[in-house]
Amino acid sequence: MVVPGGTPEIASWAEGVIKRIKDRTKQAYFTENLREALQIPAKADQGLTIAAEQEIYKRMAEAQGINLADSSDQIAKIVNIGIADFDPTRVLRNCQHFFVSIGSTGLPGEWLGLPTAGSKFLHCTLKRQSIGGISLDRIYESFKSEFCDRCKECSPHSPGWSYTYEWQRGQNELHKDFLPGGEKE
């Protein structure tokens, strides 16, 4: 179901994701198979990388029978977008005033416990502008043409910057007013 060489931290993370699956049959399937199937290499003293989590979601989708290579399958498209958007570094690195939040999650996201397989919002905390949609790349294209192309306060992150959960938690705390219903992650 996943890949060879797991740790207790990975199993714990995967169990948490599985518990968010609302379909009890699918939840039981993943729970039953997790202990023997979950095998991802990682050092016991480190958490999972975002790339490792993306790989878990790919394997979970494949285990559900979703062919992620099928560009005509709408579910595969949504899952692929969700997996790509799980790491928003490529968009957020363009400006330190950007902040992303999660909206509603569709059925594919619920099945997999993939919160980014649904709506997202890109915010400019300086100009107080927001645009939402399903694909972070498309949201950014619209945002850039509508607001960023003529903005003189654009402040890109350093070239080596990348998104982390710690950064997101800090942004959530700083910008609670952007989050619907007091969203925390």
N, C-alpha and C positions, 0 to 999 in steps of 0.2 A: 504494500500500500504506500509506503513512503520510500526511504532509502536505507542502505546498511549502516549500522554502527551507532545506536541511540544512547541517550543518557536519561536519568530520572527527570531532569529539568525539561527535556523535550517531551517526555511522556506526560508530565504535569501540564505543560502548555497545551498539548494536543487534547488531553482530557477536558481542559477548560473550554477549548473551541468546540469539542463534541457536545458538551453540556448545553451550548447555546443553540444547537440544532433543535428546532421545534418538533419536527417529525420524529416521533418516538421510535418508529421502526428503523429509520436511518440512524438515529442516535445509538440504538442498541447494536446495530450492525458494526458501526465504527468502534464502539466501546469493546465489543467482543473480539474484534480483530486487532485492536491497537497494540496490545502488549506483545504479540508475536510479530506484528507487521511493522511497527514503528522502529526504525533503525537509521538514525541520521548521525553522522560523525560530528562531535562537538566536544570541547573540553568541559569537564564537569564544573569548573569554576567560572564558566562564561555563560551568559544567556544566549539565546538564539539570535543570529543575525537576521536582518530583514530579508535577505536573500534566502536564508534557510526556511523562514516562514513562508515565503512565496513558493518555494519548492514543495512544502507540505501541502499548501492549497492546490498546487497543480496535481499532486498525487491523489489528494482526496477527490478532486474533480474527476480524474481518470478512473478512480475506483467506483465512482457513481455512474460511470458509463458516458461521461461527457468527453467528446473528442475535441480537444482544444485546438486541433489543427483544421477543423471544419469551419471555414469562413462563412458558410451559408447557414450555420446553426446559431440562432439568436442567443441561446443560453451560453454556448461556447464564447460568443462575442462578449457578453456581459461578464462572464467569469474571467476572460482574458483581460478586460479593462480593469476589473477589480484587483486582479493579481498585479498588473502593472502599476495601478494607482496606490497599491499598498505601500510603495516607496515613492513619495511625492518629491523627492530630491530634485529631479530634472526640472520641475516647475518652480518650486520654492527657492532654489538657488538664484533665480533671476532677480530677486529683490528681497531685502530684509524686512520690508513692510508687508510681505505676503504671509498669509495664514490660511490654512485649509481646515474645514470642518466637515463632518459627515452628516448627511441627511438620512432619508429613509433607505432601508435595504430591501431589495426585491427578493423574490423566492430563491433564485440561485444563491444569493448571498446568505439567506437564512439556512438553506440546506447545508452549506459549507461553513457557516459561521464566519463568513468573509464580509466584514463591514463595509469595505470599499466597493463591493459589487452592488452599487446603488447610487443614489445621488450624493454629490459633494458640492461644497461651496468654496470658492476662492475669494478671499477678502483682502483688501488693501486697508491696513490698519491706520495708515496716514491719511488717506483721502476718504476713508469710510465708505468704500464701494465694495459690492459683492456681486458675483455671478455664480449661478449654480447649473448643474447638469450631471450627466452620467460619466463622461470621459474628462478626466483632468486635463488632458492635452487639448481637447476642443474648448473647454472652459477657458484655458489660458489663451488660446488663439483669439477668442472673443474679447477677453479681458484686455489683452495686449493692444488689440486694434482700437478698442473703445477708450481705454484709459492710459495705458503705459506708453504708447508711442509718442505721446505729447507731454509726458510727465518729466519734469526736470529734477525731481527728487528720487529717482530710481537709485537704489543702493544695493547692488548685487552682493551676495555672500562671497567670502573668499573662495578661490578655485577649489580648495580641498574640502569645503563644507559639505556635509550630508545630513539628511534628516535623521533624527533619533526620537525615540519615545520620550526621553527626558526633555528635549527641546519642545516637543508637542505639549507635554504637560505644563511646562512653563508658559507657553503661548496661550493655552486654554485658561490658565489662571489670570494672565494679563488681560485677556480679551474676552472675558465671560459674556460681555454684552453681545458678542457675535454668535454665541452658542444657543441653540434652541433648547429650552427646558433645562438649562444648567448642565449641558453635556460636559463630561469630564475627560474623555479620551478621543 
